[in-house]
Amino acid sequence: MKTKILMVFFIFLLLSISINAQEKFDETQKYLIIRCDDFGMCHSVNMAIKEIIEAGIPISVSVMFTCPWWEEAIEILKEHPGISVGVHLTLNSEWKNYRWGPVLGKEIVPSLIDNVGMFFPSRSKLFANDPKLKEFELEITAQVERAIKSGVNIDYIDHHMGAAVETIEMREIVEKLARENGLGIPNYFNENYSSITYSPEIPNKLDSLISRLEKI
């Protein structure tokens, strides 16, 4: 279980500085919040993030509302209403033999999907398919609407694999969606990003994590 939690730290770890609103600002004090994305992607990810939450570690989470396990993620969040929740805008489905598609279905957003109706596994394949801006706006809006209707308070939006902010035009649509729904975009606040893609092999991940924390 510890290994599973550590994997979640490195797969979905986004570090940011946060000030407790109840405390007087202290320039010598550093505050840490771990933001985990991909919540709802699958059961094992949900269970790992649940254990982090229950350990009392300061955390916020963003949910992939396109994935099969998003409802379980919401159930967990309803049991922990103090957790800040975001929408992980999703346009890619990168795992072999486990994939997902758009909230709106293949008929409404055909330029966002492959020949079997699923999101493309990479940004390059998605944009090689010439995704239409209007379909993009319709789909991410549907993802945010599903999130808002889920019954938990939504605070922010971020993006899976960076696809939703690939172009200036797409970024402007994301910002517009955030403004219209009163949501933050935490990526704009100097987060210290960490991903398993750029991290060392599993036996060295704990040392890597400690090193990153010491440098904050």
Phi, psi and omega per residue, in radians:
M1 nan -0.674 3.108
K2 -1.079 -0.688 3.110
T3 -1.097 -0.708 3.141
K4 -1.096 -0.755 3.124
I5 -1.112 -0.750 -3.134
L6 -1.085 -0.675 3.094
M7 -1.074 -0.713 3.137
V8 -1.117 -0.710 3.100
F9 -0.934 -0.796 -3.014
F10 -1.518 -0.489 3.078
I11 -1.265 -0.718 -2.966
F12 -2.113 0.332 -3.002
L13 -1.411 2.191 2.979
L14 -2.297 2.096 -3.070
L15 -1.759 2.410 3.092
S16 -2.531 2.721 3.091
I17 -1.519 2.335 -3.109
S18 -2.384 2.391 3.115
I19 -1.808 2.240 3.066
N20 -1.201 2.108 -3.053
A21 -1.108 -0.339 -3.108
Q22 -1.519 -0.095 -3.087
E23 -1.970 2.650 3.039
K24 -1.247 2.373 -3.110
F25 -1.045 2.295 3.139
D26 -2.206 1.924 -3.069
E27 -1.145 -0.308 -3.140
T28 -1.553 -0.186 -3.092
Q29 -1.715 2.399 3.080
K30 -1.917 2.391 -3.123
Y31 -2.049 2.429 -3.064
L32 -2.186 2.279 2.954
I33 -2.165 2.304 3.069
I34 -1.677 2.102 3.132
R35 -1.799 2.032 3.130
C36 -1.761 2.227 3.023
D37 -1.829 -3.072 -3.112
D38 1.197 0.246 3.047
F39 -1.079 2.340 -3.104
G40 1.637 -0.111 -3.117
M41 -1.114 -0.771 3.116
C42 -2.762 2.973 -3.061
H43 -1.108 -0.733 -3.078
S44 -1.138 -0.682 3.067
V45 -1.099 -0.754 3.123
N46 -1.035 -0.758 -3.115
M47 -1.182 -0.631 3.116
A48 -1.181 -0.796 3.128
I49 -1.154 -0.645 3.078
K50 -1.023 -0.728 -3.137
E51 -1.178 -0.633 3.070
I52 -1.105 -0.790 3.120
I53 -1.022 -0.837 -3.070
E54 -1.240 -0.290 3.065
A55 -1.345 -0.178 3.108
G56 1.495 0.209 3.120
I57 -1.271 2.315 3.110
P58 -1.049 2.131 -2.990
I59 -2.632 2.597 2.871
S60 -2.217 2.758 -3.053
V61 -2.392 2.557 3.011
S62 -2.093 2.391 -2.957
V63 -1.806 2.417 3.032
M64 -1.557 1.686 -3.047
F65 -1.354 0.065 3.048
T66 -1.658 -0.191 -2.985
C67 -1.629 2.725 -3.049
P68 -1.078 -0.408 -3.022
W69 -1.839 0.333 -3.104
W70 -1.167 -0.566 -3.114
E71 -1.177 -0.622 3.058
E72 -1.123 -0.697 3.095
A73 -1.036 -0.726 3.133
I74 -1.139 -0.694 3.093
E75 -1.034 -0.738 3.113
I76 -1.109 -0.763 -3.116
L77 -1.155 -0.578 3.104
K78 -1.166 -0.436 3.067
E79 -1.410 -0.210 -3.112
H80 -2.357 1.240 -3.019
P81 -1.160 -0.177 3.138
G82 -1.421 -0.090 -3.104
I83 -1.454 2.317 3.067
S84 -1.325 2.347 -3.008
V85 -2.116 2.421 3.079
G86 -2.197 2.952 3.042
V87 -1.790 2.120 3.129
H88 -1.584 1.570 -3.072
L89 -0.972 2.171 -2.947
T90 -2.147 2.204 3.078
L91 -2.266 0.008 3.140
N92 -2.212 2.637 3.072
S93 -2.328 1.652 -2.843
E94 -1.648 -0.149 -3.020
W95 -1.609 2.364 3.122
K96 -1.205 2.282 3.079
N97 1.194 0.143 3.013
Y98 -2.512 1.797 -2.982
R99 -2.373 2.951 -3.122
W100 -2.567 2.861 -3.108
G101 -2.255 -2.986 -3.047
P102 -1.245 2.655 3.047
V103 -1.042 -0.647 -3.046
L104 -1.419 -0.206 -3.121
G105 1.542 2.857 -3.001
K106 -1.229 -0.469 -3.085
E107 -1.206 -0.587 -3.034
I108 -1.518 -0.565 -3.090
V109 -2.211 1.024 -3.044
P110 -1.105 -0.436 -3.111
S111 -1.353 -0.163 -3.122
L112 -1.655 -0.078 -2.986
I113 -2.222 2.875 3.110
D114 -1.565 -2.929 -3.030
N115 -1.310 -0.086 3.053
V116 -1.952 0.161 3.048
G117 1.506 0.242 3.137
M118 -1.877 2.770 3.029
F119 -1.079 2.639 3.098
F120 -1.216 2.625 -3.090
P121 -1.292 -0.269 -3.103
S122 -2.471 2.806 3.080
R123 -1.108 -0.716 -3.095
S124 -1.067 -0.711 3.128
K125 -1.234 -0.627 3.083
L126 -1.071 -0.877 -3.046
F127 -1.352 -0.313 2.984
A128 -1.205 -0.350 3.133
N129 -1.557 0.084 3.096
D130 0.963 1.113 3.137
P131 -1.085 2.394 -3.109
K132 -1.487 2.367 -3.103
L133 -1.032 -0.703 -3.118
K134 -1.118 -0.724 3.106
E135 -1.154 -0.673 3.082
F136 -1.034 -0.827 -3.131
E137 -1.115 -0.727 3.130
L138 -1.073 -0.751 -3.069
E139 -1.227 -0.824 -3.113
I140 -1.201 -0.536 3.051
T141 -1.117 -0.706 3.111
A142 -1.134 -0.624 3.108
Q143 -1.153 -0.740 3.116
V144 -1.171 -0.698 3.119
E145 -1.109 -0.709 3.075
R146 -1.069 -0.712 -3.139
A147 -1.098 -0.835 -3.107
I148 -1.089 -0.630 -3.136
K149 -1.396 -0.074 -3.053
S150 -1.273 -0.332 3.123
G151 1.784 -0.003 3.050
V152 -1.956 2.724 3.131
N153 -1.331 2.215 -3.127
I154 -1.780 2.222 -3.068
D155 -1.836 -0.522 -2.992
Y156 -2.708 2.985 3.002
I157 -2.257 2.495 2.972
D158 -2.370 -2.872 -2.983
H159 -2.495 2.441 -3.134
H160 -1.416 2.121 3.089
M161 1.061 0.257 3.068
G162 1.305 0.062 -3.029
A163 -1.130 -0.627 -3.048
A164 -1.237 -0.201 3.118
V165 -2.173 0.536 -3.097
E166 -1.109 -0.667 -3.114
T167 -2.114 2.854 3.108
I168 -1.060 -0.712 -3.118
E169 -1.105 -0.709 3.117
M170 -1.201 -0.706 3.115
R171 -1.046 -0.708 3.135
E172 -1.127 -0.635 3.103
I173 -1.173 -0.723 3.104
V174 -1.082 -0.777 3.136
E175 -1.111 -0.700 3.102
K176 -1.091 -0.762 3.119
L177 -1.088 -0.692 3.102
A178 -1.119 -0.789 3.136
R179 -1.072 -0.790 -3.079
E180 -1.117 -0.466 -3.088
N181 -1.920 0.140 3.107
G182 1.116 0.684 -3.075
L183 -1.930 2.573 3.076
G184 -1.491 2.899 3.030
I185 -2.204 1.573 -2.991
P186 -1.075 -0.374 3.125
N187 -1.102 -0.285 -3.133
Y188 -1.522 0.078 -3.027
F189 -2.062 0.750 2.990
N190 0.998 0.753 3.067
E191 -1.197 2.650 3.081
N192 -1.750 1.770 -2.994
Y193 -1.452 2.435 3.071
S194 -2.416 2.334 -3.112
S195 -2.384 2.602 3.086
I196 -1.058 -0.443 -3.130
T197 -1.045 -0.598 -3.083
Y198 -1.896 0.196 -3.073
S199 -1.711 2.878 -3.133
P200 -1.280 3.131 3.106
E201 -1.102 2.783 -3.017
I202 -0.890 -0.783 -3.121
P203 -1.035 -0.379 -3.089
N204 -1.821 0.064 -3.037
K205 -1.175 -0.634 3.140
L206 -1.109 -0.775 3.107
D207 -1.069 -0.674 3.129
S208 -1.135 -0.736 3.118
L209 -1.074 -0.833 -3.121
I210 -1.062 -0.712 3.138
S211 -1.100 -0.714 3.125
R212 -1.138 -0.719 -3.136
L213 -1.117 -0.696 -3.124
E214 -1.146 -0.437 -3.101
K215 -1.561 -0.115 -3.128
I216 -1.149 nan nan
